[in-house]
Amino acid sequence: MNKAVAVLGTGLMGAPMARNIAAAGHDLRVWNRTRDKAEALADTAVVASSPAEAVDGADVVVTSLADGGVVDEVMRAAAPSLRPGMAWLQMSTVGIAWTTTLGDLADELDVTMFDAPVLGTRKPAEDGELTVLAAGPPEQRSMAQPIFDAVGAQTIWLDSPGEASRLKLVTNAWITSLTVVLAESMSLAEGLGVAPQRFLDAIAGGAVGAPYAQIKGALMIDDDYPTSFPVRLARKDAQLVLEAAETAGLDLAVATATARRFADADEAGHGEADMAAVRRVV
């Protein structure tokens, strides 16, 4: 059954997700703090002037925003038009503490929150091939699944709210660290007089290789970083990993170094470049 869906946040990930939701036949309305980004979707959606206007009459609300504080602010602004029991798909990466806080907010607003961050960057988002990590009430999954199907190639359902965000942090630890290690390996190759492409060729297709290394490695060789996922958000995600590790009583040396590298890249002016631009500060 087609649904009325409000997407709050139409940035790098939210915009392509919104397009795929509309393409799946759902009635779409969108809002973004910078209205121009929402206006780019005017051919497929009703562009709202406020969060409350966007969610008015919606069956499902999707949040795809920068961090937990922004999600909290926007959902409180939407509150006057929320209906009891409506589904809120919280698809932003916000970390453990904010997921708990937003769950409390959902109870306060009398809506059903699904903890549902995604794996993937701009291209998978455009192609509707994200992986959705989802946790929410089993009896109400039928409200959320059609939207997850529109934006993703698969949905991995988890048992309890918060578990999806915890799994997202684990995957982010892997991805951000892999990017920094790749940058350092490319630098080591150059330092030893080995062409970085030779390194990529050596690991291609083997057990120690990864398609991700080929994609990001090519950007590093060209020193050209069209944004698939920006440094500033990789910095935020790496910091969320450290906060989660502290909560778990863990001292993760690689994650700590990774967060420092992304902070360096952001502070060096590469915040809007693709996360592979961490190569410039290695």
C-alpha positions in Angstrom: 0.0 0.0 0.0 1.4 3.4 -1.0 1.9 5.8 1.9 2.2 9.5 2.6 5.8 10.0 3.5 7.5 13.1 4.9 11.3 13.2 4.5 13.0 15.7 6.9 16.5 16.4 5.6 17.3 16.3 1.9 21.0 16.5 1.9 23.6 14.1 0.5 21.7 11.0 1.5 18.2 12.3 2.2 17.6 13.6 -1.3 18.3 10.4 -3.2 16.4 8.4 -0.6 13.5 10.8 -1.1 13.6 10.3 -4.9 13.5 6.6 -4.5 10.6 6.8 -2.1 8.6 8.8 -4.7 9.7 6.5 -7.5 8.2 3.6 -5.5 4.8 5.4 -5.7 4.6 6.9 -2.3 3.1 10.4 -1.8 6.1 12.5 -0.9 6.6 15.7 1.0 10.0 17.1 1.9 11.6 19.7 4.1 15.2 20.9 4.5 16.6 23.7 6.6 18.3 25.1 3.4 15.2 25.2 1.3 17.1 25.2 -2.0 18.1 21.5 -1.4 14.4 20.6 -0.9 13.3 22.6 -4.0 15.5 20.4 -6.1 12.9 17.7 -5.4 9.9 19.8 -6.4 9.3 17.7 -9.5 8.5 14.7 -7.3 7.4 16.1 -4.0 5.6 18.8 -2.2 8.1 21.1 -0.7 7.2 22.2 2.8 8.2 25.4 4.6 8.5 23.8 8.1 8.8 20.3 9.6 5.2 20.6 10.9 3.9 21.4 7.5 5.8 18.4 6.0 4.5 15.8 8.4 0.9 17.1 8.4 -1.2 14.2 7.1 1.8 11.9 6.7 1.7 8.2 7.5 5.5 7.9 7.9 8.2 10.4 8.9 11.8 9.8 7.8 14.6 11.8 9.4 17.9 12.0 7.5 19.9 14.7 9.3 23.4 15.5 10.4 23.4 14.5 14.1 21.2 13.7 17.1 20.8 17.3 18.2 19.4 18.4 14.8 17.1 15.4 14.7 15.7 16.3 18.2 15.2 19.9 17.2 13.5 19.1 13.9 11.2 16.5 15.4 10.1 18.9 18.2 9.4 21.4 15.5 7.3 18.8 13.7 5.4 17.8 16.9 2.2 19.9 16.4 1.4 17.9 13.3 2.4 14.4 14.4 -0.4 11.9 14.9 -0.4 9.3 17.7 1.1 6.0 16.6 2.5 7.2 13.3 5.8 5.6 12.2 9.1 7.6 12.6 12.0 6.1 10.7 15.1 7.6 12.3 17.6 6.9 9.5 20.4 9.4 10.7 23.6 8.1 12.3 23.4 9.6 15.8 25.3 7.2 18.1 24.2 5.4 21.3 23.3 8.2 23.6 21.2 10.2 21.1 19.4 7.0 20.0 18.3 6.6 23.6 17.3 10.2 23.9 15.3 10.1 20.6 13.6 7.0 21.8 12.4 8.9 24.8 11.3 11.7 22.6 9.3 9.2 20.5 7.5 8.1 23.6 6.9 11.8 24.5 5.5 12.5 21.1 3.5 9.3 21.0 5.0 8.0 17.8 6.6 4.7 17.0 10.3 5.1 16.3 12.3 2.7 14.2 16.0 2.9 14.8 17.1 2.5 11.1 20.6 3.9 10.1 21.8 2.9 6.6 25.0 1.5 5.2 26.2 3.1 2.0 27.1 6.4 0.4 25.7 8.7 -2.3 25.8 6.3 -5.2 24.1 3.4 -3.4 21.5 5.9 -2.1 20.9 7.1 -5.7 20.5 3.5 -6.9 18.3 2.4 -4.1 20.9 -0.1 -3.0 21.5 0.9 0.6 21.5 -1.6 3.4 19.0 -0.7 6.1 19.8 -1.7 9.7 16.4 -1.7 11.4 15.0 -2.2 14.9 11.4 -1.5 15.9 8.2 -3.2 17.0 7.7 -6.4 15.0 3.9 -5.9 14.9 4.4 -2.5 13.2 7.1 -3.4 10.7 4.6 -3.4 7.8 4.5 0.4 8.2 8.3 0.7 7.7 9.2 -2.1 5.3 7.8 -0.5 2.1 10.0 2.6 2.7 13.0 0.5 3.5 12.4 -1.5 0.3 12.3 1.8 -1.7 15.7 3.0 -0.5 17.6 -0.2 0.1 18.6 -3.5 -1.5 18.2 -5.3 1.9 16.9 -4.7 5.4 18.6 -6.4 8.3 16.1 -6.5 11.2 17.5 -6.5 14.7 15.8 -7.3 17.9 15.6 -4.1 19.9 15.8 -0.3 19.4 19.3 0.9 19.7 20.8 -2.4 18.4 20.7 -1.1 14.8 22.6 2.1 15.8 25.2 0.0 17.7 25.8 -2.2 14.6 26.1 0.9 12.5 28.9 2.1 14.8 30.7 -1.2 14.4 30.6 -0.9 10.6 31.7 2.7 10.8 34.7 1.7 12.9 35.6 -0.6 10.1 35.0 1.8 7.2 36.7 4.8 8.6 39.7 2.9 9.8 40.0 1.1 6.5 40.0 4.5 4.7 42.9 5.8 6.9 44.9 2.6 6.6 44.4 2.7 2.8 45.7 6.3 2.8 48.7 5.3 4.8 49.4 2.3 2.6 49.3 4.6 -0.5 51.7 7.0 1.2 54.1 4.1 2.2 54.1 2.9 -1.4 55.1 6.4 -2.6 57.7 6.7 0.1 59.3 3.4 -0.9 59.2 4.3 -4.6 56.4 1.9 -5.4 53.6 3.2 -7.7 50.4 3.2 -5.6 48.5 1.5 -8.5 50.9 -1.4 -8.1 49.7 -1.8 -4.6 46.0 -1.8 -5.7 46.8 -4.3 -8.4 48.5 -6.6 -5.9 45.5 -6.8 -3.6 42.8 -6.8 -6.3 40.6 -9.9 -6.3 42.6 -11.5 -3.5 41.6 -12.5 0.0 43.3 -9.4 1.4 41.7 -7.1 -1.1 38.4 -5.2 -1.0 36.4 -3.4 -3.7 36.3 -0.4 -1.4 40.1 -0.1 -1.6 39.9 0.1 -5.4 37.2 2.8 -5.3 38.8 5.0 -2.8 42.4 4.2 -3.9 41.6 5.5 -7.4 40.5 8.8 -5.9 43.7 9.0 -3.9 45.9 8.4 -6.9 44.1 11.1 -8.9 44.0 13.4 -5.8 40.5 14.3 -6.8 37.7 13.8 -4.3 34.1 14.2 -5.6 32.0 13.8 -2.6 30.3 10.4 -2.0 30.5 10.8 1.8 32.2 14.0 3.2 35.2 14.2 5.6 33.1 16.3 8.1 30.6 13.4 8.5 33.3 10.8 8.6 34.8 12.8 11.4 31.5 12.8 13.2 31.1 9.1 12.7 34.6 8.3 13.9 34.0 10.4 17.0 30.7 8.5 17.7 32.8 5.2 17.5 35.1 6.6 20.2 32.2 7.6 22.4 30.7 4.1 22.0 34.0 2.4 22.8 34.3 4.5 26.0 30.7 3.4 27.0 31.8 -0.2 26.5 35.0 0.3 28.5 37.3 -0.2 25.5 40.5 1.6 24.6 40.6 1.4 20.8 43.9 2.7 19.6 43.2 2.4 15.9 39.8 4.1 16.2 41.5 6.9 18.2 44.1 7.5 15.5 41.4 7.3 12.8 39.3 10.0 14.5 42.4 12.2 14.8 43.2 11.8 11.1 39.6 12.8 10.0 39.7 15.8 12.4 43.0 16.9 10.9 41.5 16.6 7.4 38.4 18.6 8.4 40.5 21.3 10.1 42.8 21.5 7.0 39.8 22.6 4.9 38.8 19.3 3.3 35.5 18.9 5.2 33.2 18.9 2.2 35.5 16.6 0.1 35.0 12.9 -0.1 36.3 11.1 3.0 39.2 9.7 0.9 40.6 13.2 1.1 42.1 12.1 4.4 45.0 11.1 2.2 46.0 14.7 2.0 46.9 14.8 5.7 48.7 11.4 5.9 
